[in-house]
Amino acid sequence: MKISIITLFPEMFSGPFSASIVGRAVQSDRIEIDLIQLRDFAKDARGKVDEPPFGGGAGMVLMAEPLVAAVDSVTVAGLSDKRPHVILMSPQGTPLTHRRAIELSRLESLTVVCGHYEGVDERFIDLRVDEQISIGDFVMTGGEIPAMALTDAVTRLIPGVLGRGESAAYDSFSGGLDNLLEGPMYTRPKEFMDRFVPEVLLSGDHARIKAWRRAEALKRTEDRRPDLLRKWPESD
């Protein structure tokens, strides 16, 4: 998969995308990440890509023309007339879910646009954006960190990126858990500060362990995210 990220601050991505699972995925060529500087598509020598909003108001708005030009510079390999799926990171977007990350991980390429300032010209959204995605009901200084979160969530679902094939299948929100939160996990030592690993996990009885884990997942979901239990009929 190729992920192209249009941003005013490409330097922000060097650390997160060179380390851990995403870094290994890049090194193994399972994903390609292309960082595109929006200012390269400005019309003036100063790299101006923003203007005050018509009608007044605080802040600046990213202009439609450089955004369209930046998106149009990205094409699917070998197909100069085809654009990748274009996502605008925006607090007004649809909340990112594990299910949507799975769907996006199956695409050949993505273009992710990092919003900034007070927003972007609506005409750019109308002309080029396929969907807007939010990582939560809060506002950040820009779309760079949300773009990192989206890239991480999608990358780990690409076949071969994680060490074990079933790792992603049993994450919280995954189909392997019926969209429940994952239950508690334990490792060595068996006893730590007077707290012990549950006996069932040491029993070697795989049927009991599976039943215990499902019961704990249900309990944790009921305690922390009861809204997920209400969605069960829609999650089959």
Summary of the structure (lengths in Angstrom):
residues: 236
radius of gyration: 21.5
end to end distance: 27.7
largest distance: 69.6
contacts: 660
relative contact order: 0.14
helix: 38%
strand: 19%
